[in-house]
Amino acid sequence: MEPFSPYPELTERMTSLWERAMRIAARFALAFGLAAVSAIAVAIAVADNLFGQIFLVLFTTLALWIPYVLVLTMFDQWRARPRRVKASEAVVTVSAKPDVSAFERDWQRLVALAPQQGERLAAIKSSIDRSRASLGDAALDPDAHDLCVLIDRRLPELVAHELHDLPPDDHGRRKQVDGLIDLVEQFARHCGRQREGASGERSREAEILRRRFEARLAEHSPEL
């Protein structure tokens, strides 16, 4: 077991300050070494006698020490900058992707609440996934775009809200889960017909399903 520290924030801060001090000390030491080497080279090239060389080495070392520290500091900052840029790009890329794992967890919970309908739910999920992959290629079709929005955003929100606000009694919980499964199945069928290019009142049916989604979501609190 790790020892318990009554002041964890103070300990972390002291550790961070110590590491920073060590980095600064190493930078000053390296800068002093570079300044000394440069000073020796200058002294050998300029001075003829030993006394003049020693004086020139000391003077040049002190004169070049701080500039070398600044150069090393700027070099460390430049070397660390690409890593920070790449990290920020990675954060943007990850955040732009939909939270698939949260929806998958909610779907698995739905399956656990209705184990006797496991095959039915698997077929619904498979149909929705196929529809999303197919409809995503039809970028110029407004109906396909609307369905993609429902699949990516509204459907996960609906499932999450429904599972969060389940009634405490078994009968009410079973009734709400069955109603959710029926609604999602109707939505999966509509997406399948849209995927297969079936004609008919597709826009009207999509609007009805969208309104049912919104009505179900409106029954729950906005915050989970």
N, C-alpha and C positions, 0 to 999 in steps of 0.2 A: 504493500500500500504506500502511495506517495505521501510524504509528510505534508501536513496541513499548514498552510501559511495564513496567519490572521490578516495579513495585508497583501493579498495577491496582486493588486494593481501597483502597489509600491515596489514589490519585488520585480515585477515585469519592467517597471520603469527604470529601476536601478540596473537591471540586466541590459536593457536597451542603451542606457547612458554609458555603461562600461564598454559594450561592443563599439559604440560610436567613438569613444575615447581611444580605444585600441586602433581603430581604423585611422583616426587622425594622427596618432603617434607614428604608425607605420608609414603614413604619407610623408610626415616631416622627416623621418629617418631616411627614407628613400630619396627625398629631395636634397637632404644634406649630403648624401653620398654622391649624387649626380653633380651637385655644386662643387664638391671637393675634387672630383675627377676633372671637371672642366677647369677649375682653378689651377690644378697642377699642370694641365696641358698648356694653359695660358702662361703660367710662370716659366715653364721650360722654354717656351717660344720667345718670351719677351725679355726676361731678366737674365743677366750673365753671372752674377755672384750669388752665393748661397743665402746671404741675408736678404737680398732683394727678392729672391724666389720665395723665401718663407713669408715675408711680409705680403707679397703679392698673392700667395696662396690663401692666407688668412683673410685678406681684404676681399678677394674675389669670391671666396666661399661664402662669406657673410652677405655679400652683395647679390649673389645668385640664389641664395637659399630660398628666400620668400618667393621670388618669381618662379622657381621650380615647383614650389608648393602649389602656387596658383595654376600652373600648367597641368600638374598631376590631378588637381581637383577638377579642372575643366575636362580633362581626359576621362576621368571616372564618370562624370555626369554625362558625357557624350556616349560612353560605352553602355551606360544603364538606360539611356533614352530609347533605343529600339525595343528593348524588352518591355518597357512600359507601354509603348505604342501597340505592340503586338498583343499585350494582355488586354488593353482596352478594346481592341478590335475583336478579340475572342469573346469578351463579355457582351459586346453588341450582337455578335453572331449568335451566341447561345440564347440571349434574351429575345432575339427576333423569332426563334423557333417556338412553336406552340408547346405548351406543357403537356406532352403526350403521356408522361409517366403518371401525372395526377389523374388524368382521365382513365388510364388503364387500371389504376388502383381503385377508382370508384366503380369501374365496370366489374372488376373482380369481386368487389364487395356486393354489388348487385347480384352477381351469380351466386355468391354465398348465401344471400338472403332468399333466393329462389332456386335451391339446388334441383328441384324437380323439373325446372325449366332450363336446365343447363344447355341441352342441345338446341333449344329454340333460341336462346340468347347467343350461342356460338354462331348460329346461322345468321342472326340479325347483325352481329358484329362483322362477320365476314362480308355480308352484303354491303354494309356501310363502307367498309374499307375499300372494296372493289369500286363502289360508286365514287368515292373520293378520288381514287387514282384516275378513274376515267374522266370524271367531270373536271378535274384539274387541268386536263389538256385542252378543254374547250374554253379557253380564256375569253374569247369574244362573245360567248353566249351569256346574256345577262341572267337567264334562269339558272344556268349551271353555276355562275358566280354566286348567286344568292344561296344556292344549296350548299356550296362550299363554305360559305360564311356560317350557315346553320350547323354544318358538320363540325367545323373547326372551333366555333365559339359557343354558339347557343346550346348545342347538344351537351357538351361537357358541363356547361353551367347548369343546365336543367337537371342532369343526373346528380351533380354535386349537391344542389339545393334540395332535391327530393330526398336524397339519402341523409342529408343533415337534419331535416325536419320530419323524421319519421314519427308517427304516433307512438305513444308508450305501450298501448295494448297490442296484442298479437293480431286481432281481427283488423284493426285500423292499419297496422303496419302491412299486413298481407294485402289489403285492399289497395293501399297506395302503391305498393310495389307492382301489383298486377296492372294497375292503371298506367303506371310509367312504362312497363314493358309493352302494353298494347299501343301506346302512343309512339314509342320508339320503333315498333314493328311497322306501324303504318307509315312512318317517316322513311324507314328502310325500303319499303315497297315502292313508295313514290320516287325515291332516289334511283331504285332499280329501273323503273319505267323511264325515267329521264335518261338514265345511262344507255338504255336500249333504244332510245329515240322514239318511243311510242307517242303517237299523236293523241290529242284529246284536250281536256281542260287542265293542262298541266299548271298553268299560271294560277288559276283559281284554286286548285288543290294545294299548291305551294303556299298561297296566301292563307288558306285555312289552317294548314299545319303551323305556319309561322305565328298566327294568332293564338293557336292552342299552346304553342311553346311559351309565348309571352304571358298568356293567362296563367299557366302553371307557375312560371317564375314569379309573377306578381303575387301569388299566394304566399310566398316565403319572404322573409326579411332580406334586405339587400346585403347584409353582412353575414358571412358564415361564422 
